[in-house]
Amino acid sequence: MTTSRDRILTTHVGSLPRNGALSSLLISCEEGVAIDKAHLDLKMDRAVRHVVEEQVKAGIDIGNDGEQQRVGFQTYVPQRMSGFAGESKRRRGRDYEEYPELVEDLMRHFAPHRNAASYFPAQKSIFGKRSAGA
């Protein structure tokens, strides 16, 4: 374990931004599309290396992989444990209301892969007719 008597060490938790190519590969893989495993492994290794290098440059003492190898924790858990299913009824987050361009960006990224309304079940109306058959 890394320790210091001179200062408080810094770290972070959670996802760091990943590149679009890796994001698309991970989403496709999650959706059951056949992916070249060697190609995916190479892209994941490069992404992890990149985020670790960025953490070193930023002065992070205890780095991590930045969740580069997962679409997100909300999809990672059900892939590994039973009992996590169903549809969320929670209210849409304020960031989607305050930054509608975020919704459009998410639509561009996720809509080709999956029913976009499934990411925002409590707010299906924001996706209009595009979500019904996507």
C-alpha positions, -999 to 999 in steps of 0.1 A, spaced: 0 0 0 12 35 -9 16 58 22 31 91 30 41 108 62 46 142 44 13 148 27 -21 135 19 -20 113 -12 -45 119 -40 -66 95 -60 -100 94 -77 -128 70 -82 -151 63 -111 -150 66 -149 -127 88 -169 -137 98 -204 -129 72 -231 -124 77 -268 -154 72 -291 -140 42 -309 -136 22 -277 -170 34 -265 -187 21 -297 -169 -12 -294 -179 -17 -258 -215 -8 -265 -216 -31 -295 -202 -59 -275 -227 -53 -248 -255 -55 -274 -243 -89 -285 -226 -78 -317 -196 -100 -327 -164 -82 -319 -128 -92 -327 -116 -98 -291 -80 -91 -300 -89 -57 -315 -111 -49 -284 -83 -60 -260 -58 -38 -279 -82 -7 -278 -88 -13 -241 -51 -16 -233 -43 16 -251 -72 34 -234 -60 23 -199 -25 32 -207 -36 67 -218 -57 74 -187 -29 62 -164 -4 85 -182 -28 114 -178 -32 106 -141 6 106 -137 8 139 -155 -19 154 -132 0 142 -101 -24 115 -90 -6 93 -65 -28 63 -66 -43 59 -101 -66 34 -116 -80 22 -150 -107 49 -151 -133 22 -159 -120 21 -195 -130 -15 -199 -167 -11 -191 -196 8 -206 -206 18 -171 -211 4 -137 -249 2 -141 -244 -24 -169 -213 -41 -154 -231 -53 -122 -260 -71 -140 -235 -89 -162 -219 -104 -132 -246 -108 -106 -282 -120 -107 -311 -100 -93 -305 -67 -111 -331 -62 -137 -362 -41 -145 -367 -5 -155 -358 25 -134 -387 48 -125 -365 75 -111 -368 111 -123 -344 123 -150 -314 142 -136 -312 180 -136 -282 179 -159 -305 167 -187 -329 195 -181 -303 222 -177 -281 210 -206 -304 197 -234 -274 195 -257 -262 166 -235 -293 147 -244 -287 153 -281 -251 142 -277 -262 110 -259 -288 104 -286 -261 106 -313 -239 82 -295 -263 56 -281 -293 57 -304 -276 36 -332 -269 9 -306 -300 7 -284 -334 21 -276 -323 55 -262 -354 57 -240 -340 27 -221 -313 50 -207 -338 75 -195 -370 55 -188 -387 81 -167 -384 106 -196 -393 87 -227 -411 117 -241 -378 136 -246 -369 111 -273 -401 115 -293 -408 89 -320 -371 80 -323 -372 60 -291 -402 39 -300 -384 17 -325 -348 24 -320 
